[in-house]
C-alpha cells in the first residue's frame, strides 16, 4: 500500500459528497498507522465538519504518530464556520501528511502546508494531483475566478438537430442518457434555460433520482413572459428570472401590467435579476451568480441560448448526448444556432475529449480550449 493508494482512497471518499458541499470543495481523509487504515471520512456539506476533523475524531488518541492522507490541502484560516484543520492535525500528533493537491483558495494556497511543516510535520503534496483537480474542477474555477463552472448540455440527433420544425424534442435520447442528466442536475447548483424552452415544454428541470437534490432554476426571460403556473415556479428551490429593466421591455404589455406580473412572481418566491440593454451579457450574469455563491451551472436550453453561451465565452465543459437518429430538414433546429458562425480556423476546439456509449446513445464530452 503506497501513497497513491491512500490518496486515491481519499479522493474516492470525497466524491461521495458530489454536489453537496458547494461552495466548499469535496475532501476525503484517510488516517493510516502501522500499515493499516485506522480512520477515514469525508466532508459532507458546507458548514459541517471537514474531512480531516472527522477522521481525527474517529481515530481519537490513536491519531498520534499516524500518517494523514487528504485529497486537498488542509485549511488554515478562520474565516469560516468550522475551525482550521491544520490546528486539529497538529494537536492530534499526526507525524506525516500526504496531500493530493494544494488548495487554490487565496486564503490557503500553500499556507496550510507551511503551518504543518512549521510544527515539525512531514508534508508531501501533488500525489495524484490530476485526479484531485478533476474531482474539484468546479471548486477550482469558482474559487480562482469568482464565477461558476459552466456545463453546456445538448441532446441531439446524429445530424445535429435538437428539435423538429414544430418544436418536437421529447425524447431524442433514451432513458439511460436521461438518467445521467438527472444525476448531473443533482450535482450542480443551478440550471439555466430560456423562456422559449419554458413556454414550449413547461419543464420541471428537477433531479428525479433517489436521494437527488433539485438545483435552482434560472430563466432568461427578458419581458417576464413566464406563465405564473409554470411547473418550475411550483417546485422548490427558488427560480431566478433574468429580465430586462422595465423601461426597455417589450411594449406588448403596459408598464402597469408588467409591474403586476412582477409583484405576482415575487409573491411566489421568485427572485428577479434585472439587466440593462437589449440582451443580457452572460459574462455579467456569471459574475452575479458567483456573488450569490452559485458555483456550478448546467445550461439546458435551445439553439439560441447554446450559441449565446459559446459566443459570450462562459462555457467550460460540453456534454453532447447523440442519438442514432436522423431528422433532416432545413427547418429543424440545430444544436447551436445564432446569427453568425465561426470560420473553420476559429471554431471552438474541444480538449480532453471522451466518448462513451450510454444505452443506445453516445455521450461526447470535453472542455472548451
N, C-alpha and C positions, 0 to 999 in steps of 0.2 A: 504494500500500500504506500504509494508515494504522494507528494504534494498535489499533483494533478488529480489524483483520485479523490482526495478530500475536498479540493476546491470545486471539482465537478459535482460532488455531493452537495456542497453549499449552494451552488447555482441551481441545482435541481430542486432543492428545498425552497429557495427564493421564488422560483417560478410557480409554486403552489398558490401564491397570492396575486397572480397576474390579474391586473385590472382592479385591484382592491386597495392599493397603497397610495394612489395619487393624492397629493403631488409629491409624495415621497418615492424613493426608489424601492425596488424589490431587493431584499437582502436575506441571505441564508447564512447560518453559522454552525460550525461543527467543532466540538472540543475533543481532542484526542490525547490519550495518556497511556503509556506503556503499550503502544502499538494497537490500541483499540478505541473506538468511539465511546465516550462516557456521557456525552450530552449533545443535542442538536436542536435547532429550532429556526423559525423564520419570522420576519416582520409581517404582521397580518393586515394592519390598517393604519392610516395616518392618525397620529395622536396616541397610538398604543405603544407598548414597549418594543424596543428594537431587537433584532435577532440575537445580537451578542449578549445583551442583558438577560434575555430569556434563557439562552443556553447556559450562561453562568449561574443563574438562579437554580436551574435544574441540577447542575453539577455540584453546587454547594462548595464545601471545603475541598472536594476532590479536584477543583479547578487549579489548585496550587501546583506549579511545576508543569502544567499541561501546555499543549500547543493549540491555538485557536486558528481555525480556517474560516475565512469570511469572504463572501463574493465581492464586497465593496469595502473600501477603506472606512474604518470606524470613525464616527463623528466625534468632533471635539468642541463644538460650540454650544452655547446655552440659549440661543435664540429660537427655542422650540419648546414643545410641551414636555418632552422627556429629557432626562439628564444625559450628559455626554457619555458615550460608550467607552471612550478612552480611559476615563476615570474608573469605570467598573472593571475594565480589563486589568489595569494596574493594581487596583485594590484586591482583585481576586488572586494575584500572584502568578498569573499566566507568564510563562517564560519566553514564548515564541508566538508570533502572529504571521500567518501566511495569507496574503490578500490577492484577490482576483484582479481588481483594478482600483486605481486612485479615484476618489470622489471628485468630479469636476465642479462641484459646488464651490464657489469662491470662498465661502466661509470655512471650507475644509481644505481641499486641494493640496494634499501633502502635509498639512499641519497635524493631522491625526497621526500620521506615521512618525513625524518628528517628536511628537509628545510621547509616544510609546518608546521610541529609541532613547529619549532623554531619561526615561525611567529604567533603562537597562534591559528593555525587552528587545529580542532579536526580531527584525521585521524583514520579510521578503514580499515584494509586490510584482504584479504583472504575470501571475500564473493563470493560464487560460484566459488572458486578457480579452481576446477577440470574442470569446463566448460570453464573458461577463458584460462586455459592451453591447453585444447583440441583445442580451436579456433586458438591459435597461436603456435601449435606444430612445425610448420616449422620454425618460427622465433626463438623459444627456442633452437632447435637443432643447427641452424646456428650461433646464437649469442654466444652460450656457447662452440662450438667446432670449428667454422670456416669452417665447412663442410655443404653441402646441406642435407636436409631431402630427403631420397630416398624411392620412392614407386615402388614396383615391381608389374606390372600389367600383368595378364595372362588370356587369353580367351581359354578355353579348353572344351573337351567333358567329359562326365561322367566317362569315363575310362582314363582320364588324358592325352589325346592326343591334340596337338595343330595344327597338320597338317598330311595329308596322306603321304605315302612314296614318292609320286610325288610332294609334297610340297603344295598341295591344302589346303588353310586355310580360304578362304572367302566363306560365312561368317559362322563361327561356332556359334556365338551368334547372337541374334536378334536385331532389331532396337532400342528397349528401352535401352538395355545394351550398344549399341554403342553410343547412345546419352549421357549417363553418362560418357563414356570415353572422348567424345569431350568436355564435361564440365570440366572434370578433366584436360585435356590438357590446357584448358584456365586458370587454376588456378596454374599451375607450371611454373617455369622459363625455363625449358628445358626438352627435351625428349632425352633419349639415346637409340640408336639402333645399330645394327652391319651391316657390309657391305653385309652379306648374305641375310638379310631381304631386304635391298635396291635393290640388284640385282634380288631377286626373285619376289618382289611385287611392286617395284617402288612406295613406299607410299609417300603421301604428309605430313603426321604427323601434320596436322593442326587442329584447333578447328572450326568445321563447325557448330557453333551455333550463334544465333543472339546476337550481342554485344560481342562475344568472342574474345580473343586475341590469336594470334599464339605464341607458345613457340619457343625458339631457338632449332635447331636440332643438336644433337651431334652424329656423326657416327664413330664407332670404325672400322677403315679401315687401317690395318697395311701396306698394299702395294699400297695404293692410287688406288684402283681398281674402285672407284666410276665413273660411266659414267658421262661425262660432261653435258649431257642433262637430268640427273636425276631430277625428279619433285622437290625434296627438295632443289635443288640448284636454282630453278626458283622463289621460293616464299619467301618473307621476313617473319621474320627477318633472320639474318645470320645463315649459317650452319657452325658448327665447326667439323673438321675432326681430329681424333686422329690416327696418323700414326707413324710407326717406323722411326727412323733416316735412311736416305737414304742408309748408308753403310751396314745396316742389313736387307734391304728389299729383297723381293724375286728376284731371278736372272732371272725371266721370262721376264723382260724388262731391257733395258740398263739404266745406270745412266743418260745418256743424255735424254732418253725418259721419265724417272722419273722426271727429272728437268723441262722438257717442260710441263708435266702434272701438276706439282706443280704450275708453273707460270700461267697456264690457270685457275686453280682453284682460285688462289689468285686474278687474274684479275676479277673473277666473284664475288668477295667479300667474299669468303670462308676464314675462319681462320683455320690454320693448327697448331695443337699442336703435337710436336714430343716427343717420349719416347725412352729410350734405352732398349735393350734386346729384347727377342723373343716375350714376351707377356706383354701387358700393366697391370700395377698394379692399380686396381681400387681405392684403398685407396689413392694412389698418385694422381690419377685423381680427386678424390673428393676434396682434398686439393687445387688443381689447380683451380677447378671450384669455390670453396669458395672464393679464392682470386679475382675472377672475379665477385664477388657479385651474383653468381648464388646460390640461397638459397634453391631451390627445384628441384628435378629431378624425372621424370617418366621413368621407364625402359620399353620399348616396343620392345622386341627382340625375339630371338628363344631360343631353348633348351640350347645351349651352353652359350649364354650371361646370361640367367637366372641362370644357375649353377655357372658361374663365379662370378656374383654379390653376391650370397649367400656365396660362398666359401671365397670371399675376405672380408666378413663381413660388407658390406656397406648398406645393406637393413634395413630400419626402419619399413616399413609397407608393407604388401602384400594385393593385391586385386585380387582374383581369380573369374572370371566370368565363371560359369559352365553351359553348355548347356545340356539339357536332351537327349543326343545322344551318341551312342557308335560307334566308328570307328573300333577298334580292329586292329590286325596286329602287328607283331614284328617290322616291318619296319616303322611303323608310328612314328612320332616324339613326344616324351614325353614332358610334360610341363617343366620339369627340367632335363637336360641331364648331361653331364660331364662324365669323365672317371672313377671317383671314386664315392663312395656312403658313407653314414653315417650308422654306426651301430644304431640299434634301440634306445639304451640308449644315443646316441649322436645326434639324429635327431633334426632338427631345431624346436623349440617349439614356438607356437603362443599363445599370450596372448590377453585378451580383445576381444575375438572372437565374431563377429557378422555375422549373416546370414539373408539375406532378398531376397525376390522374386522380380525379375526385368522382368516384362513381362513373357515370357516362361522360362527364365533363373534364375539362383541364383547367388547372389554375396556373397562370403565368404571373409571377411576381418579381419585383426588383425595385431598385432605388433610382430616383432621378439624379443624374450626374450634376 
